[in-house]
Amino acid sequence: MGQFSCKECVDVLRAFLDGEMTPEEEAHLKAHLGDCPPCVDFVEQYKATPGLCKRALAAKMPEELSHKLKAFLRDKTKPA
Amino acid sequence: MNTAAEGNSTAGMGGAGDAGDELLRRAQEGDTSAFESLVEREQDKVYGLALRMTRSEADAAEIAQDTFFSAYQHLKDFRGQAAFGSWVHRIAANNALMRLRHRRVVEKSEGALVEPGFTDLGILLRPPEQWERPADEQVIDAELGSAIERATDRLPEGYREVFLLKDVEGLSYEQIAEITGDSVPAIKSRLHRARLALREAIDQFYSEK
């Protein structure tokens, strides 16, 4: 297999970031990235996506629910 | 699937630290106020995970309640080799998955995964947008946050749960396999496709700005 196409580059990104690629595959990937600025951007964005989503998806329990939870647990955990 | 008492493997989430260890010790000795403090530390994360997995505030509320009650019931069995937070998050993930499995038969159809397009020669059809600054340094504004929430909710269930458990909760592939009953290769494949779909959604957001 020669240098990767953009599609092959995208297909292996998870394995690349998890360190699961062979040295040969990694060399093909890096050769492609050396010639393809859009894929360099793509890789950076793929890497950034989990962190961005994690921050966007952080939720806070509604206060009313927090009070209900506390009351429920107090009721369930009180000594018999 | 794990039971609530199986708290003896480590998950990739932050521990509660020395203060958390002390609270846990007191809670295990029957100090209910210490248990309440532990709950307060974890309730937002447990609720958030349940909300994202089930997409239902009512289900998330019940899952949070069931999770902490289950944790309380098994507190004395908890061996403390994992952080208390990791342990309750895994209980919450199990509870959310069980609820999803039960309602799967009536689940409305979900959106197809959006993936990047390529030419016949495997060249990217559309170069990525410029996200201005490296995305991990960006402040999440409300619009981007909403776009990400919608894109996450649109992921097919099996993809959404893997993404949330791995990239948001920080569980290992093996832990996710244990919870979901799916194979590690299947989980890795779904994670990759979920990330691609979410990257596309963020890229789309910037292309429309």
Boltz contact constraints between the chains, C-beta under 6 A:
constraints:
  - contact:
      token1: [A, 5]
      token2: [B, 122]
      max_distance: 6.0
  - contact:
      token1: [A, 6]
      token2: [B, 122]
      max_distance: 6.0
  - contact:
      token1: [A, 6]
      token2: [B, 123]
      max_distance: 6.0
  - contact:
      token1: [A, 6]
      token2: [B, 124]
      max_distance: 6.0
  - contact:
      token1: [A, 7]
      token2: [B, 118]
      max_distance: 6.0
  - contact:
      token1: [A, 7]
      token2: [B, 122]
      max_distance: 6.0
  - contact:
      token1: [A, 14]
      token2: [B, 192]
      max_distance: 6.0
  - contact:
      token1: [A, 38]
      token2: [B, 124]
      max_distance: 6.0
  - contact:
      token1: [A, 38]
      token2: [B, 127]
      max_distance: 6.0
  - contact:
      token1: [A, 41]
      token2: [B, 128]
      max_distance: 6.0
  - contact:
      token1: [A, 42]
      token2: [B, 128]
      max_distance: 6.0
  - contact:
      token1: [A, 45]
      token2: [B, 128]
      max_distance: 6.0
  - contact:
      token1: [A, 45]
      token2: [B, 199]
      max_distance: 6.0
  - contact:
      token1: [A, 46]
      token2: [B, 199]
      max_distance: 6.0
  - contact:
      token1: [A, 48]
      token2: [B, 135]
      max_distance: 6.0
  - contact:
      token1: [A, 48]
      token2: [B, 136]
      max_distance: 6.0
  - contact:
      token1: [A, 49]
      token2: [B, 195]
      max_distance: 6.0
  - contact:
      token1: [A, 49]
      token2: [B, 198]
      max_distance: 6.0
  - contact:
      token1: [A, 49]
      token2: [B, 199]
      max_distance: 6.0
  - contact:
      token1: [A, 50]
      token2: [B, 167]
      max_distance: 6.0
  - contact:
      token1: [A, 51]
      token2: [B, 136]
      max_distance: 6.0
  - contact:
      token1: [A, 52]
      token2: [B, 135]
      max_distance: 6.0
  - contact:
      token1: [A, 53]
      token2: [B, 148]
      max_distance: 6.0
  - contact:
      token1: [A, 53]
      token2: [B, 198]
      max_distance: 6.0
  - contact:
      token1: [A, 54]
      token2: [B, 168]
      max_distance: 6.0
  - contact:
      token1: [A, 55]
      token2: [B, 140]
      max_distance: 6.0
  - contact:
      token1: [A, 56]
      token2: [B, 140]
      max_distance: 6.0
  - contact:
      token1: [A, 56]
      token2: [B, 145]
      max_distance: 6.0
  - contact:
      token1: [A, 56]
      token2: [B, 148]
      max_distance: 6.0
  - contact:
      token1: [A, 57]
      token2: [B, 52]
      max_distance: 6.0
  - contact:
      token1: [A, 57]
      token2: [B, 168]
      max_distance: 6.0
  - contact:
      token1: [A, 59]
      token2: [B, 48]
      max_distance: 6.0
  - contact:
      token1: [A, 59]
      token2: [B, 51]
      max_distance: 6.0
  - contact:
      token1: [A, 60]
      token2: [B, 44]
      max_distance: 6.0
  - contact:
      token1: [A, 61]
      token2: [B, 43]
      max_distance: 6.0
  - contact:
      token1: [A, 61]
      token2: [B, 44]
      max_distance: 6.0
  - contact:
      token1: [A, 61]
      token2: [B, 47]
      max_distance: 6.0
  - contact:
      token1: [A, 65]
      token2: [B, 61]
      max_distance: 6.0
  - contact:
      token1: [A, 69]
      token2: [B, 65]
      max_distance: 6.0
  - contact:
      token1: [A, 72]
      token2: [B, 65]
      max_distance: 6.0
  - contact:
      token1: [A, 73]
      token2: [B, 68]
      max_distance: 6.0
  - contact:
      token1: [A, 76]
      token2: [B, 69]
      max_distance: 6.0
  - contact:
      token1: [A, 77]
      token2: [B, 32]
      max_distance: 6.0
  - contact:
      token1: [A, 77]
      token2: [B, 72]
      max_distance: 6.0
